[in-house]
Structure formats: C-alpha cells, structure tokens
Amino acid sequence: MTSPLHAGLDAHFVALERFLREQVDAFEPEVRPMVTEVLAHPGKRLRPLLAFSAGAGGEPSPALVRGAAIVELVHLATLVHDDVLDGADTRHGADTPNRTHGAHAAVLFGDALFAHALMLAAEHTTPELCRIVARASREVCSGEVCQTFSRGNDNLALADYYRHIQLKTAELFEGACRVGALLADRPREHIEACATFGRHLGIAYQIYDDLVDLLQDDAKAGKTLGTDAASGKMTLPMLLERDRSGPAVLAALRRGEDARTCISPETWRESFRLLDAEIAAAEGALAPIAGSPSPFFLLRLTAFLREAAARLAPRA
C-alpha cells in the first residue's frame, strides 16, 4: 500500500493483505479466480483503514487484522452486488465480475463473500464482533433494497435519501470503527466516539460518491459513472435541484444531459455545504478521545475528503 493515508500503519496493511490472500484457498476452485480478481484491485481499503485507525497504538494484533479483513470482505461483497445492480463494467480501472462472469455468477459470488466474512466473525472468541458485522451486513443490504425500490420515484423525500445512505454506506463505516476499537480493547467511550465518527464520515463519503457520479468522468474515477440518473437513482444534488426548480431536471439528467448545466450553482453549493457539515460532525465526535492515537489517523481521512471535494466542486 502506498497511499499517504496508510502512513504509520504499514505493518497493519502488510498483515491485512497477507491475511486476505490466505482466504482465497477457503473457496471452491471455481470461485478462487474471482476472489483473486477482486483482491487484486484494492482501492484505498478505507474500511480496514477505519478499523486500524480506531484501534491505533502498537503493533497490529492478529484479532485486529482479522477484524479489518472481515469488514473489507463485506465491503467487497457489496461492490460486487452494486455493480450488478448498476450494470457497471469497470471499477478501480478493471473489469467487474458482472462484466467478466455475468450477473448470475456475480450475485452468487457476492453472497459467498458475505458468508465467508460472517464465518470468520463467528469464529472470534466473543459474539460481539459477529453482532457488529452481521448488523452492518444486514443494514447495507437493506439500504440497497430501499434504494432499489425508490428508483424512479421522483417524489423521494430528502429524509429518505439520508436514511438510505445511512444504511448502505454509513453503517459499514461505523461498524469498521467499532470493530477496530473493540478488537484493540479500547474503552467504551473510545468505541462510541470512533463509531460516531465513522457514521458521519460514511454519510459524507456517500454524498461525495454521488457527486462524483455527476461531475467526474469514467477515466479519472476508474469506474463506470453516470449510472445514478440513468438507473432512476435519486441523489442529493438531484433532490435539491428538483425542490428548487421542479422535476424537469430529473428527466434531463436521465436523458444524459450534462449535470453541470442542468443543476444550478446554488444547488451545487448547498450539496457541498451539506457534505462539509457531515465532515465537521465526524471531526467533532472525536473530541472525547483527543490525545489518543486514533484522532491523528482518523482526521487524515476527513482532510483527504475535504481536499477531494474541493477539487470536484464546479467553479462558478
């Protein structure tokens, strides 16, 4: 791993990648190439990074590495399913299982990843890890169901949008923080502070990802974009512009018109303001554990997201 976000946690990520590679042989021979493929394009490993940051201080314990691997496997399973739902062909600059193996095999492969993650969690010495991972898995899948049912619903409420992204993204961010702090034997106050940080960061990250879909191009993002509007998914700028100027903007976006011209500058500013509010809430959640190692690592994530959002924001 070469990301600056991983600096100071290098030993953790070396151990994580070793552990993940070891999991390939747990699958049937026909499935192993698919596991190898999704592990070969790791992205930023944000959820393990959250786990390691929440449990920062000292060398990586086997339990912490295992916990980080579990949340990453859950995340990979959701990506496989997301790409089927969105009809996406590329992610991290590589072909998705949906494209390479077809939707049927990809769905079943995602299920296998979920199941393996839960099996690893169930083998832990206490049931709390399994509860955290199982809850996060349930909520992520529930969020996807809610979002699927809401596709094409031009009357979706802003509150429902936030509920959906809380489920589909923020729950796993929060769960990753809980897993890391729990497996590092941190006190309850530390666990809750990190979990609250993860929840707000997850909401912010999903808002940012929705903005990327409208504002960035496929080559720069390294994945298939423009799928939200085309598939009838409602995202924050779309909802805000609908409420500002009327539902005609939704039809324009679904026809493939450029979001930069369809959506007003006022709506873009409000979207980025709401994104920044979630980042600020995440940062504020760490006040009770100031002075511990975790805020140093976690606050690098909010700084990174702020910088990425600043680069993405349309210029007036």
RANORTA-V747510 format. One record per residue. RES is the residue in three letters. PHI is phi in degrees with one decimal (NA if undefined). NEAR is the number of other C-alpha atoms within 8 Angstrom. Layout:
RES	PHI	NEAR
RES	PHI	NEAR
//
This chain:
MET	NA	6
THR	-116.5	4
SER	-64.0	7
PRO	-58.7	5
LEU	-64.9	7
HIS	-92.9	11
ALA	-57.0	7
GLY	89.3	4
LEU	-124.0	8
ASP	-58.7	9
ALA	-63.5	8
HIS	-62.4	11
PHE	-76.0	10
VAL	-62.1	9
ALA	-65.6	10
LEU	-62.5	12
GLU	-63.7	8
ARG	-63.2	8
PHE	-62.8	11
LEU	-62.5	10
ARG	-62.2	9
GLU	-65.1	8
GLN	-76.2	8
VAL	-57.0	10
ASP	-71.3	8
ALA	-74.2	6
PHE	-94.8	8
GLU	-64.8	7
PRO	-54.2	7
GLU	-69.1	5
VAL	-91.5	9
ARG	-55.9	11
PRO	-60.8	8
MET	-68.4	9
VAL	-63.8	9
THR	-58.8	10
GLU	-62.3	8
VAL	-73.0	9
LEU	-78.4	9
ALA	-75.7	6
HIS	-127.3	8
PRO	-77.2	8
GLY	63.7	5
LYS	-93.4	5
ARG	51.6	8
LEU	-63.9	6
ARG	-71.1	13
PRO	-59.7	12
LEU	-61.2	10
LEU	-62.5	14
ALA	-63.0	17
PHE	-66.1	13
SER	-69.3	14
ALA	-66.3	14
GLY	-106.8	15
ALA	-63.9	10
GLY	125.8	6
GLY	95.3	4
GLU	-73.8	6
PRO	-71.5	9
SER	-79.0	7
PRO	-56.4	6
ALA	-65.9	7
LEU	-65.9	15
VAL	-62.4	13
ARG	-62.0	11
GLY	-62.9	14
ALA	-63.3	17
ALA	-65.0	12
ILE	-62.4	13
VAL	-67.0	15
GLU	-68.8	11
LEU	-64.8	12
VAL	-60.8	12
HIS	-60.8	10
LEU	-60.8	11
ALA	-61.3	14
THR	-66.1	11
LEU	-65.2	8
VAL	-59.2	15
HIS	-68.7	11
ASP	-56.5	8
ASP	-68.1	12
VAL	-69.4	12
LEU	-61.6	7
ASP	-90.1	9
GLY	65.4	8
ALA	-82.6	14
ASP	-99.5	11
THR	-131.4	12
ARG	-155.2	11
HIS	53.3	10
GLY	76.1	8
ALA	-127.2	9
ASP	-63.6	9
THR	-82.1	12
PRO	-56.5	12
ASN	-58.3	15
ARG	-77.6	11
THR	-73.2	7
HIS	-117.0	8
GLY	92.2	9
ALA	-63.7	10
HIS	-62.4	6
ALA	-66.0	10
ALA	-64.9	14
VAL	-60.9	11
LEU	-65.8	8
PHE	-64.2	12
GLY	-58.8	13
ASP	-60.9	9
ALA	-64.7	9
LEU	-64.5	12
PHE	-55.9	12
ALA	-62.9	8
HIS	-66.9	9
ALA	-60.6	12
LEU	-68.4	12
MET	-63.7	8
LEU	-62.4	10
ALA	-66.2	12
ALA	-67.1	9
GLU	-81.8	6
HIS	-70.2	9
THR	-71.7	4
THR	-121.9	6
PRO	-75.4	8
GLU	-63.5	6
LEU	-60.2	12
CYS	-63.5	12
ARG	-62.8	8
ILE	-62.2	11
VAL	-68.4	13
ALA	-65.2	9
ARG	-62.6	8
ALA	-61.1	11
SER	-62.7	11
ARG	-61.3	8
GLU	-70.1	11
VAL	-59.8	14
CYS	-65.8	10
SER	-63.2	10
GLY	-62.0	14
GLU	-66.4	10
VAL	-62.4	8
CYS	-58.7	9
GLN	-67.4	10
THR	-63.1	8
PHE	-65.5	6
SER	-89.6	10
ARG	-59.8	10
GLY	81.5	8
ASN	-85.6	8
ASP	-70.6	7
ASN	-102.1	4
LEU	-55.0	10
ALA	-81.4	7
LEU	-59.6	8
ALA	-61.6	6
ASP	-70.9	8
TYR	-58.0	12
TYR	-63.5	9
ARG	-63.5	9
HIS	-64.6	12
ILE	-75.6	12
GLN	-60.2	13
LEU	-71.5	12
LYS	-78.3	14
THR	-126.4	12
ALA	-67.0	16
GLU	-61.3	14
LEU	-75.9	15
PHE	-61.3	15
GLU	-62.1	15
GLY	-61.6	14
ALA	-61.4	16
CYS	-64.9	16
ARG	-61.8	15
VAL	-60.4	14
GLY	-62.9	17
ALA	-67.7	15
LEU	-63.7	10
LEU	-75.7	11
ALA	-94.8	10
ASP	59.6	7
ARG	-81.3	10
PRO	-67.2	6
ARG	-57.7	6
GLU	-59.5	8
HIS	-67.1	11
ILE	-58.4	14
GLU	-69.5	9
ALA	-63.1	13
CYS	-66.8	15
ALA	-64.1	14
THR	-64.9	11
PHE	-54.8	15
GLY	-60.8	16
ARG	-62.9	14
HIS	-68.8	13
LEU	-64.0	14
GLY	-62.7	15
ILE	-63.7	14
ALA	-60.1	12
TYR	-64.6	9
GLN	-69.5	11
ILE	-59.7	11
TYR	-59.6	10
ASP	-61.7	8
ASP	-66.3	11
LEU	-67.4	9
VAL	-57.5	11
ASP	-59.9	12
LEU	-93.7	10
LEU	-113.0	10
GLN	-108.7	10
ASP	-100.7	8
ASP	-57.0	9
ALA	-63.1	7
LYS	-71.7	6
ALA	-78.1	11
GLY	76.8	11
LYS	-153.3	13
THR	-71.3	11
LEU	-115.4	12
GLY	75.8	8
THR	-84.9	11
ASP	-63.8	13
ALA	-63.9	11
ALA	-61.7	11
SER	-91.7	10
GLY	86.3	10
LYS	-74.1	12
MET	-101.8	15
THR	-120.2	10
LEU	-55.4	11
PRO	-60.7	11
MET	-64.9	11
LEU	-65.2	12
LEU	-65.5	10
GLU	-70.5	13
ARG	-57.2	12
ASP	-69.9	8
ARG	-83.7	7
SER	-121.0	8
GLY	110.9	8
PRO	-73.2	9
ALA	-60.5	8
VAL	-62.9	13
LEU	-65.9	11
ALA	-64.5	8
ALA	-63.9	10
LEU	-65.7	13
ARG	-70.0	11
ARG	-79.4	7
GLY	95.4	7
GLU	-69.1	9
ASP	-66.2	7
ALA	-62.2	9
ARG	-63.6	9
THR	-98.5	7
CYS	-75.3	10
ILE	-104.0	12
SER	-73.3	9
PRO	-56.2	7
GLU	-63.3	6
THR	-69.1	12
TRP	-60.4	12
ARG	-61.7	8
GLU	-66.2	8
SER	-61.8	11
PHE	-71.8	10
ARG	-65.6	8
LEU	-66.3	8
LEU	-60.6	11
ASP	-65.8	10
ALA	-63.4	8
GLU	-70.2	12
ILE	-61.9	13
ALA	-64.2	8
ALA	-65.2	10
ALA	-61.8	15
GLU	-62.8	11
GLY	-64.3	8
ALA	-65.8	11
LEU	-87.0	12
ALA	-53.9	8
PRO	-64.9	8
ILE	-117.2	10
ALA	-57.5	7
GLY	100.4	5
SER	-83.8	6
PRO	-66.0	9
SER	-60.7	11
PRO	-57.1	12
PHE	-56.6	7
PHE	-78.7	11
LEU	-67.4	11
LEU	-69.3	9
ARG	-64.4	9
LEU	-69.9	9
THR	-68.1	12
ALA	-63.3	8
PHE	-60.7	8
LEU	-67.9	9
ARG	-59.9	10
GLU	-65.1	8
ALA	-63.6	8
ALA	-65.2	10
ALA	-62.7	7
ARG	-70.1	6
LEU	-81.5	9
ALA	-58.4	8
PRO	-63.3	7
ARG	-86.7	3
ALA	-68.0	3
//
